[in-house]
Each structure stands twice: as structure tokens, then as C-alpha cells.
Amino acid sequence: MKIALGCDHAAYEMKEAVKSFLQIKKFEVVDVGTFSTDRVDYPDYAQKVCHEVLKNKIDGILIC
């Protein structure tokens, strides 16, 4: 199963933990970011996850 995953800067560590868990459970993770704790706007990453969900007909997780 494939799943899109995204977050803002405040949830970066949580996203990485969730991503590791999903990969252990054999999910294919589409990580759309963010990729650090540098400040970002959450809606930018929400839009990326939504794009993956709609385009590829997969589930998504947003963390903020």
C-alpha cells in the first residue's frame, strides 16, 4: 500500500517517526516534506499531500 506523508517544521520529528513505522510495516511512503525543522508554512505541505492523494488515489497523513 502507498501513502503520502507531509508535515510542517514543528512536526518534522514526528513525521520521521511515522515514516519509519510505516516503512517497517511495508508501506510505500511518498514523503512530500518538509525535510528539516526550518520554518515553513503548513498549507504548502498540505497541498502537496492532497495532490498525491487525488492524483494517485492513495491515502495521506498530514502532521502539524
VEXRO-346622 format. One record per atom (N, C-alpha, C): atom name; y, x negated, z. Coordinates in Angstrom, 1 decimal, padded with zeros to 4 digits. Example, Ala and Ser with C-alpha at 12.3 -4.5 7.8 and 13.67 -1.06 7.14 Angstrom:
<r atome="N" c2="-005.7" c1="-013.2" c3="007.8"/>
<r atome="CA" c2="-004.5" c1="-012.3" c3="007.8"/>
<r atome="C" c2="-003.3" c1="-013.2" c3="007.8"/>
<r atome="N" c2="-002.2" c1="-012.8" c3="007.1"/>
<r atome="CA" c2="-001.1" c1="-013.7" c3="007.1"/>
<r atome="C" c2="000.0" c1="-012.9" c3="007.9"/>
//
This chain:
<r atome="N" c2="-001.2" c1="-000.8" c3="000.0"/>
<r atome="CA" c2="000.0" c1="000.0" c3="000.0"/>
<r atome="C" c2="001.2" c1="-000.9" c3="000.0"/>
<r atome="N" c2="002.3" c1="-000.4" c3="-000.7"/>
<r atome="CA" c2="003.5" c1="-001.1" c3="-000.8"/>
<r atome="C" c2="004.6" c1="-000.4" c3="000.0"/>
<r atome="N" c2="005.5" c1="-001.2" c3="000.7"/>
<r atome="CA" c2="006.5" c1="-000.6" c3="001.5"/>
<r atome="C" c2="007.8" c1="-001.5" c3="001.4"/>
<r atome="N" c2="008.9" c1="-000.8" c3="001.2"/>
<r atome="CA" c2="010.2" c1="-001.5" c3="001.2"/>
<r atome="C" c2="010.8" c1="-001.6" c3="002.6"/>
<r atome="N" c2="011.4" c1="-002.8" c3="002.9"/>
<r atome="CA" c2="011.9" c1="-003.1" c3="004.2"/>
<r atome="C" c2="013.3" c1="-003.7" c3="004.2"/>
<r atome="N" c2="014.2" c1="-003.1" c3="005.0"/>
<r atome="CA" c2="015.5" c1="-003.7" c3="005.0"/>
<r atome="C" c2="016.2" c1="-003.5" c3="006.3"/>
<r atome="N" c2="017.3" c1="-004.2" c3="006.6"/>
<r atome="CA" c2="018.0" c1="-004.2" c3="007.8"/>
<r atome="C" c2="019.4" c1="-004.8" c3="007.7"/>
<r atome="N" c2="020.1" c1="-004.6" c3="008.8"/>
<r atome="CA" c2="021.4" c1="-005.3" c3="008.9"/>
<r atome="C" c2="021.2" c1="-006.5" c3="009.7"/>
<r atome="N" c2="022.3" c1="-007.3" c3="010.0"/>
<r atome="CA" c2="022.3" c1="-008.5" c3="010.7"/>
<r atome="C" c2="021.8" c1="-008.4" c3="012.1"/>
<r atome="N" c2="022.1" c1="-007.3" c3="012.8"/>
<r atome="CA" c2="021.7" c1="-007.1" c3="014.2"/>
<r atome="C" c2="020.2" c1="-006.9" c3="014.3"/>
<r atome="N" c2="019.6" c1="-006.4" c3="013.3"/>
<r atome="CA" c2="018.1" c1="-006.1" c3="013.3"/>
<r atome="C" c2="017.3" c1="-007.1" c3="012.6"/>
<r atome="N" c2="017.8" c1="-008.3" c3="012.2"/>
<r atome="CA" c2="017.1" c1="-009.3" c3="011.4"/>
<r atome="C" c2="015.8" c1="-009.7" c3="012.1"/>
<r atome="N" c2="015.8" c1="-010.0" c3="013.4"/>
<r atome="CA" c2="014.6" c1="-010.5" c3="014.1"/>
<r atome="C" c2="013.6" c1="-009.4" c3="014.2"/>
<r atome="N" c2="014.0" c1="-008.1" c3="014.4"/>
<r atome="CA" c2="013.1" c1="-007.0" c3="014.4"/>
<r atome="C" c2="012.4" c1="-006.8" c3="013.0"/>
<r atome="N" c2="013.2" c1="-006.9" c3="012.0"/>
<r atome="CA" c2="012.7" c1="-006.8" c3="010.6"/>
<r atome="C" c2="011.6" c1="-007.8" c3="010.4"/>
<r atome="N" c2="011.9" c1="-009.0" c3="010.8"/>
<r atome="CA" c2="010.9" c1="-010.1" c3="010.5"/>
<r atome="C" c2="009.6" c1="-009.8" c3="011.3"/>
<r atome="N" c2="009.7" c1="-009.3" c3="012.5"/>
<r atome="CA" c2="008.5" c1="-008.9" c3="013.3"/>
<r atome="C" c2="007.7" c1="-007.8" c3="012.6"/>
<r atome="N" c2="008.5" c1="-006.8" c3="012.2"/>
<r atome="CA" c2="007.8" c1="-005.7" c3="011.5"/>
<r atome="C" c2="007.2" c1="-006.1" c3="010.2"/>
<r atome="N" c2="007.8" c1="-007.0" c3="009.5"/>
<r atome="CA" c2="007.3" c1="-007.5" c3="008.2"/>
<r atome="C" c2="006.0" c1="-008.3" c3="008.5"/>
<r atome="N" c2="006.0" c1="-009.1" c3="009.5"/>
<r atome="CA" c2="004.8" c1="-009.9" c3="009.8"/>
<r atome="C" c2="003.6" c1="-008.9" c3="010.2"/>
<r atome="N" c2="003.9" c1="-007.9" c3="011.0"/>
<r atome="CA" c2="002.9" c1="-006.9" c3="011.4"/>
<r atome="C" c2="002.3" c1="-006.2" c3="010.1"/>
<r atome="N" c2="003.2" c1="-005.8" c3="009.3"/>
<r atome="CA" c2="002.8" c1="-005.1" c3="008.1"/>
<r atome="C" c2="001.9" c1="-006.0" c3="007.2"/>
<r atome="N" c2="002.3" c1="-007.2" c3="007.0"/>
<r atome="CA" c2="001.5" c1="-008.2" c3="006.2"/>
<r atome="C" c2="000.2" c1="-008.4" c3="006.8"/>
<r atome="N" c2="000.1" c1="-008.5" c3="008.1"/>
<r atome="CA" c2="-001.2" c1="-008.6" c3="008.8"/>
<r atome="C" c2="-002.1" c1="-007.4" c3="008.5"/>
<r atome="N" c2="-001.5" c1="-006.2" c3="008.4"/>
<r atome="CA" c2="-002.2" c1="-005.0" c3="008.1"/>
<r atome="C" c2="-002.4" c1="-004.8" c3="006.6"/>
<r atome="N" c2="-002.1" c1="-005.9" c3="005.8"/>
<r atome="CA" c2="-002.4" c1="-005.9" c3="004.4"/>
<r atome="C" c2="-001.4" c1="-005.0" c3="003.5"/>
<r atome="N" c2="-000.2" c1="-004.7" c3="004.1"/>
<r atome="CA" c2="000.8" c1="-004.0" c3="003.3"/>
<r atome="C" c2="001.4" c1="-005.0" c3="002.4"/>
<r atome="N" c2="001.8" c1="-004.6" c3="001.2"/>
<r atome="CA" c2="002.7" c1="-005.4" c3="000.3"/>
<r atome="C" c2="004.1" c1="-005.1" c3="000.7"/>
<r atome="N" c2="004.9" c1="-006.0" c3="001.2"/>
<r atome="CA" c2="006.2" c1="-005.8" c3="001.7"/>
<r atome="C" c2="007.2" c1="-006.2" c3="000.6"/>
<r atome="N" c2="008.1" c1="-005.3" c3="000.3"/>
<r atome="CA" c2="009.3" c1="-005.6" c3="-000.6"/>
<r atome="C" c2="010.5" c1="-005.8" c3="000.4"/>
<r atome="N" c2="010.8" c1="-007.0" c3="000.7"/>
<r atome="CA" c2="011.9" c1="-007.3" c3="001.6"/>
<r atome="C" c2="013.2" c1="-007.4" c3="000.9"/>
<r atome="N" c2="014.1" c1="-006.4" c3="001.1"/>
<r atome="CA" c2="015.4" c1="-006.4" c3="000.4"/>
<r atome="C" c2="016.5" c1="-007.0" c3="001.2"/>
<r atome="N" c2="016.2" c1="-007.6" c3="002.4"/>
<r atome="CA" c2="017.2" c1="-008.3" c3="003.2"/>
<r atome="C" c2="017.6" c1="-007.4" c3="004.4"/>
<r atome="N" c2="018.5" c1="-007.9" c3="005.1"/>
<r atome="CA" c2="019.2" c1="-009.2" c3="005.0"/>
<r atome="C" c2="018.2" c1="-010.3" c3="005.4"/>
<r atome="N" c2="018.6" c1="-011.5" c3="005.2"/>
<r atome="CA" c2="017.8" c1="-012.7" c3="005.4"/>
<r atome="C" c2="018.3" c1="-013.7" c3="006.4"/>
<r atome="N" c2="019.2" c1="-013.2" c3="007.2"/>
<r atome="CA" c2="019.8" c1="-014.0" c3="008.3"/>
<r atome="C" c2="020.5" c1="-013.1" c3="009.3"/>
<r atome="N" c2="021.1" c1="-013.7" c3="010.3"/>
<r atome="CA" c2="021.9" c1="-013.0" c3="011.3"/>
<r atome="C" c2="023.4" c1="-013.0" c3="010.9"/>
<r atome="N" c2="023.7" c1="-013.5" c3="009.8"/>
<r atome="CA" c2="025.1" c1="-013.4" c3="009.3"/>
<r atome="C" c2="025.5" c1="-011.9" c3="009.1"/>
<r atome="N" c2="026.7" c1="-011.6" c3="009.5"/>
<r atome="CA" c2="027.2" c1="-010.2" c3="009.4"/>
<r atome="C" c2="027.1" c1="-009.6" c3="008.0"/>
<r atome="N" c2="026.6" c1="-008.4" c3="007.9"/>
<r atome="CA" c2="026.5" c1="-007.7" c3="006.7"/>
<r atome="C" c2="026.8" c1="-006.2" c3="007.0"/>
<r atome="N" c2="027.0" c1="-005.4" c3="005.9"/>
<r atome="CA" c2="027.2" c1="-004.0" c3="006.0"/>
<r atome="C" c2="025.8" c1="-003.3" c3="005.8"/>
<r atome="N" c2="025.4" c1="-002.5" c3="006.8"/>
<r atome="CA" c2="024.1" c1="-001.8" c3="006.8"/>
<r atome="C" c2="023.9" c1="-001.0" c3="005.5"/>
<r atome="N" c2="025.0" c1="-000.2" c3="005.1"/>
<r atome="CA" c2="024.8" c1="000.6" c3="003.9"/>
<r atome="C" c2="024.3" c1="-000.1" c3="002.6"/>
<r atome="N" c2="024.7" c1="-001.4" c3="002.5"/>
<r atome="CA" c2="024.3" c1="-002.2" c3="001.4"/>
<r atome="C" c2="022.8" c1="-002.3" c3="001.3"/>
<r atome="N" c2="022.2" c1="-002.5" c3="002.5"/>
<r atome="CA" c2="020.7" c1="-002.7" c3="002.5"/>
<r atome="C" c2="020.0" c1="-001.4" c3="002.5"/>
<r atome="N" c2="020.6" c1="-000.3" c3="003.1"/>
<r atome="CA" c2="020.1" c1="001.0" c3="003.0"/>
<r atome="C" c2="019.9" c1="001.4" c3="001.5"/>
<r atome="N" c2="021.0" c1="001.1" c3="000.7"/>
<r atome="CA" c2="021.0" c1="001.4" c3="-000.7"/>
<r atome="C" c2="019.8" c1="000.7" c3="-001.4"/>
<r atome="N" c2="019.6" c1="-000.6" c3="-001.1"/>
<r atome="CA" c2="018.6" c1="-001.4" c3="-001.7"/>
<r atome="C" c2="017.2" c1="-000.8" c3="-001.4"/>
<r atome="N" c2="017.0" c1="-000.4" c3="-000.1"/>
<r atome="CA" c2="015.7" c1="000.2" c3="000.3"/>
<r atome="C" c2="015.5" c1="001.5" c3="-000.5"/>
<r atome="N" c2="016.5" c1="002.3" c3="-000.5"/>
<r atome="CA" c2="016.4" c1="003.6" c3="-001.2"/>
<r atome="C" c2="016.1" c1="003.4" c3="-002.7"/>
<r atome="N" c2="016.7" c1="002.4" c3="-003.3"/>
<r atome="CA" c2="016.5" c1="002.1" c3="-004.7"/>
<r atome="C" c2="015.0" c1="001.8" c3="-004.9"/>
<r atome="N" c2="014.4" c1="001.0" c3="-004.1"/>
<r atome="CA" c2="013.0" c1="000.6" c3="-004.2"/>
<r atome="C" c2="012.1" c1="001.9" c3="-004.0"/>
<r atome="N" c2="012.4" c1="002.7" c3="-003.0"/>
<r atome="CA" c2="011.7" c1="003.9" c3="-002.7"/>
<r atome="C" c2="011.6" c1="004.8" c3="-003.9"/>
<r atome="N" c2="012.8" c1="005.1" c3="-004.5"/>
<r atome="CA" c2="012.9" c1="006.0" c3="-005.6"/>
<r atome="C" c2="012.3" c1="005.4" c3="-006.9"/>
<r atome="N" c2="012.6" c1="004.2" c3="-007.1"/>
<r atome="CA" c2="012.1" c1="003.5" c3="-008.4"/>
<r atome="C" c2="010.6" c1="003.4" c3="-008.4"/>
<r atome="N" c2="010.1" c1="002.9" c3="-007.3"/>
<r atome="CA" c2="008.6" c1="002.6" c3="-007.2"/>
<r atome="C" c2="007.8" c1="003.6" c3="-006.5"/>
<r atome="N" c2="008.4" c1="004.7" c3="-006.1"/>
<r atome="CA" c2="007.7" c1="005.8" c3="-005.4"/>
<r atome="C" c2="006.8" c1="005.2" c3="-004.2"/>
<r atome="N" c2="007.5" c1="004.4" c3="-003.4"/>
<r atome="CA" c2="006.9" c1="003.8" c3="-002.2"/>
<r atome="C" c2="007.6" c1="004.3" c3="-000.9"/>
<r atome="N" c2="007.0" c1="004.0" c3="000.2"/>
<r atome="CA" c2="007.7" c1="004.3" c3="001.5"/>
<r atome="C" c2="008.7" c1="003.2" c3="001.8"/>
<r atome="N" c2="009.6" c1="003.4" c3="002.7"/>
<r atome="CA" c2="010.6" c1="002.4" c3="003.1"/>
<r atome="C" c2="010.9" c1="002.5" c3="004.6"/>
<r atome="N" c2="011.3" c1="001.4" c3="005.2"/>
<r atome="CA" c2="011.7" c1="001.3" c3="006.5"/>
<r atome="C" c2="013.1" c1="000.6" c3="006.6"/>
<r atome="N" c2="014.0" c1="001.3" c3="007.3"/>
<r atome="CA" c2="015.4" c1="000.7" c3="007.5"/>
<r atome="C" c2="015.5" c1="000.5" c3="009.0"/>
<r atome="N" c2="016.0" c1="-000.7" c3="009.4"/>
<r atome="CA" c2="016.2" c1="-001.0" c3="010.8"/>
<r atome="C" c2="017.7" c1="-001.5" c3="011.0"/>
<r atome="N" c2="018.3" c1="-000.9" c3="012.0"/>
<r atome="CA" c2="019.7" c1="-001.3" c3="012.3"/>
<r atome="C" c2="019.9" c1="-001.4" c3="013.7"/>
//
